[in-house]
Amino acid sequence: MRTILVIGIGAGNPDYLTVQAISAMNRAEVFFMPDKGEEKAGLNAIRLTMLERFVAKPLYRLVDFAIPSRRRADTPGYRDAVNEWRDKLEAAYQRMFAELGEDGVGAFLVWGDPTLYDGTLRILKDMQGAGWELAIEVIPGISAPQALAAQHQVTLNRVGEAVTIITGRRVGEGEADELSSAVVMLDNHQVFRRFAGEEAEIFWGAYLGTADEILVAGKVGEVMDEIERVRTEAQTKNGWIMDTYMIRKPETD
């Protein structure tokens, strides 16, 4: 039976790799490398750096696969668009797995943690449900929210509070308005501006764990223009950006 390793590689710093992740990387015969175009080539460069540093015997092969485009999160029918996108990826996975022998071991190097806002595991489970004989192993990684909190030296929750992780799309729809704090991912429209009129703080970070890391913190109304400025400059320079932030409102009695 083919074995597929879904390896969380952390938020960008090679030192975030766990011993378990390194052991799994050394088992893989094939690494499936996502091709998101030139603007995301930097992500694969970091993946390759990790392979060069941590794989003792580099006998593996690399198999590239194109990531299909999908509709924006703020357009109608977004859930249907995601399902269509996953169907296209599943077709790509089926072609790639032909690169493995019946008992071969392949691996996906997933940014952050495979269980948090990543579709790889869901697609593989769908394939299992459709009759594919796959042994799936999931190796957790340090997620962007963890790296963000560590770099800003804050906790993800305060006493008696829950940890809420939400997308920018849902924040834009008002789902975080009543929360005392929330970690926001996948925000391409800087919807944190909706909290500018409140005494809310923001802890923002981009390229977490990499040499290009940028951190900004302060009252939303005071630093939101600075965040947008450095974010735009960095995205123009690098051709891509991955950022995460936490919104935190004053504690109430």
C-alpha positions in Angstrom: 0.0 0.0 0.0 1.2 3.5 -0.8 2.1 5.6 2.2 1.5 9.4 2.1 3.2 11.5 4.7 1.6 14.9 5.4 4.4 16.8 7.1 3.9 20.1 8.9 7.1 22.1 8.3 6.2 25.1 10.5 5.8 28.7 9.7 9.0 29.3 7.8 12.0 28.8 10.1 13.8 25.6 9.5 14.5 25.3 13.2 10.7 24.9 13.7 10.9 21.4 12.2 10.2 18.7 14.8 12.3 15.6 15.2 9.2 13.7 14.0 9.1 15.8 10.9 12.8 15.2 10.1 12.4 11.5 10.6 9.4 11.4 8.2 11.3 13.4 5.6 14.1 10.9 5.7 11.6 8.1 4.9 10.1 9.7 1.8 11.0 8.6 -1.7 9.1 11.3 -3.5 8.2 14.9 -2.4 5.2 16.5 -4.0 6.0 20.2 -4.6 3.2 22.7 -5.3 3.8 25.1 -8.1 1.9 28.3 -7.4 3.7 30.4 -10.0 6.8 32.5 -9.8 5.4 34.7 -7.1 5.3 31.8 -4.6 8.7 30.3 -5.7 10.1 31.6 -2.3 8.0 29.0 -0.5 9.4 26.1 -2.4 12.9 27.5 -2.0 12.5 27.2 1.8 11.2 23.7 1.4 14.2 22.8 -0.7 16.5 24.3 1.9 14.9 22.1 4.6 15.4 19.0 2.4 19.1 19.9 1.8 19.7 20.5 5.5 17.8 17.6 7.1 17.6 14.7 4.7 20.7 12.6 5.4 20.7 10.6 2.1 19.2 12.8 -0.7 17.9 9.9 -2.9 14.4 11.4 -3.1 12.7 12.7 -6.2 10.7 15.9 -6.6 7.4 15.9 -8.4 5.9 19.3 -9.2 2.1 19.9 -9.5 0.3 23.0 -10.5 -2.1 24.6 -8.0 -5.2 25.6 -9.8 -6.7 29.1 -9.4 -10.0 29.5 -7.6 -12.5 32.2 -7.0 -11.9 34.8 -4.3 -13.3 34.3 -0.8 -15.6 37.3 -1.1 -17.4 36.1 -4.2 -20.7 34.3 -4.3 -20.6 30.5 -4.2 -17.3 30.4 -2.4 -17.9 27.0 -0.8 -18.7 25.5 -4.3 -15.6 27.1 -5.7 -13.5 25.5 -3.0 -15.0 22.1 -3.7 -14.3 22.5 -7.4 -10.7 23.5 -6.6 -10.3 20.4 -4.4 -11.6 18.2 -7.2 -8.9 19.6 -9.5 -6.3 19.0 -6.9 -7.5 15.5 -6.3 -7.1 14.8 -10.1 -3.5 16.1 -9.8 -2.9 13.9 -6.8 -4.1 10.8 -8.7 -1.6 11.5 -11.5 1.3 12.1 -9.1 0.7 9.0 -7.0 1.4 7.0 -10.2 5.0 8.1 -9.5 5.0 5.8 -6.5 5.3 2.1 -6.5 2.6 0.1 -4.8 4.6 0.3 -1.5 6.1 3.7 -2.2 6.3 6.5 0.3 5.5 10.0 -0.8 5.3 13.3 1.2 3.7 16.7 1.2 5.6 19.4 3.0 2.8 21.5 4.4 3.3 25.1 5.5 2.5 25.5 9.2 0.3 22.6 10.5 -1.6 20.3 8.2 -4.7 20.5 10.3 -5.2 24.3 10.2 -6.5 25.9 7.0 -4.9 23.5 4.6 -6.8 21.2 2.3 -4.2 18.4 1.7 -5.5 16.1 4.4 -9.2 16.5 3.4 -8.4 15.6 -0.2 -6.5 12.5 0.8 -9.3 11.4 3.1 -11.7 11.9 0.2 -9.5 9.7 -2.0 -9.5 7.0 0.7 -13.3 7.2 0.8 -13.4 6.8 -3.0 -11.5 3.5 -2.8 -7.8 4.6 -3.0 -5.6 2.4 -0.8 -3.5 4.9 1.0 -1.9 4.8 4.4 -1.9 8.4 5.6 0.4 9.7 8.3 0.1 13.3 9.6 3.0 15.0 11.3 2.0 18.2 13.1 4.0 21.4 12.7 4.3 24.8 14.4 1.4 26.9 13.1 1.4 30.6 12.1 -0.7 31.5 15.2 1.9 29.8 17.5 4.8 31.5 15.7 3.0 34.9 15.8 2.3 34.7 19.6 5.9 33.6 20.3 7.4 36.4 18.2 5.2 39.0 19.9 5.7 37.4 23.3 2.0 37.2 24.0 -0.4 34.3 24.8 -3.1 33.3 22.4 -5.7 33.4 25.2 -6.3 35.4 28.4 -7.6 33.9 31.7 -10.9 32.2 31.2 -11.0 32.9 27.4 -11.2 30.6 24.5 -8.8 30.6 21.6 -10.6 31.6 18.4 -8.9 31.3 15.0 -10.9 32.8 12.1 -10.5 33.9 8.5 -10.5 37.4 7.1 -13.6 36.7 5.2 -15.6 35.8 8.3 -14.2 38.8 10.1 -15.4 41.0 7.2 -18.8 39.5 7.7 -18.8 40.6 11.3 -18.3 37.2 13.0 -15.5 38.6 15.2 -17.2 41.8 16.3 -18.3 40.4 19.7 -15.1 38.4 20.4 -12.7 39.8 23.0 -9.8 38.4 21.0 -9.2 36.4 17.8 -6.4 35.2 15.6 -7.1 36.1 11.9 -5.7 34.2 9.0 -6.1 34.4 5.2 -6.9 38.1 5.2 -6.1 39.8 1.9 -8.1 42.9 2.5 -6.9 44.2 5.9 -10.3 43.9 7.5 -8.8 44.6 10.8 -9.6 48.3 10.0 -13.2 47.6 11.2 -11.8 47.6 14.8 -10.1 51.0 14.4 -12.8 52.8 16.4 -12.4 50.5 19.4 -9.6 50.3 22.0 -8.4 47.2 20.3 -4.8 46.1 19.9 -3.3 44.2 16.9 -0.3 41.9 16.9 0.5 41.5 13.2 3.3 39.4 11.5 4.3 38.5 8.0 6.8 35.9 6.7 6.9 34.5 10.2 10.1 32.7 11.0 11.8 33.7 7.8 14.6 36.2 7.1 11.9 38.6 5.8 9.9 38.5 8.9 8.0 41.8 9.7 6.2 42.5 13.1 4.0 45.4 14.0 1.9 45.8 17.2 -0.2 48.5 18.7 -3.6 50.1 18.8 -5.4 49.2 15.5 -6.3 52.9 14.8 -2.6 53.9 15.4 -0.8 51.2 13.4 -3.2 50.2 10.6 -1.8 52.5 8.0 1.8 51.4 8.9 0.7 47.7 8.5 -0.8 48.4 5.1 2.3 50.4 4.0 4.8 47.7 5.0 2.6 44.9 3.7 2.2 46.5 0.3 6.0 47.2 0.1 6.8 43.7 1.1 4.4 42.1 -1.3 5.7 44.2 -4.2 9.3 43.3 -3.3 8.8 39.6 -2.8 5.8 38.9 -5.1 3.9 37.2 -2.4 3.0 37.6 1.3 1.7 35.4 4.1 0.6 37.3 7.2 -1.4 36.6 10.3 -2.6 38.8 13.2 -4.3 38.7 16.5 -7.0 41.3 17.5 -7.3 41.8 21.2 -9.9 44.1 22.9 -9.6 45.4 26.5 -10.6 42.9 29.2 -14.0 43.4 30.8 -15.0 42.6 34.3 
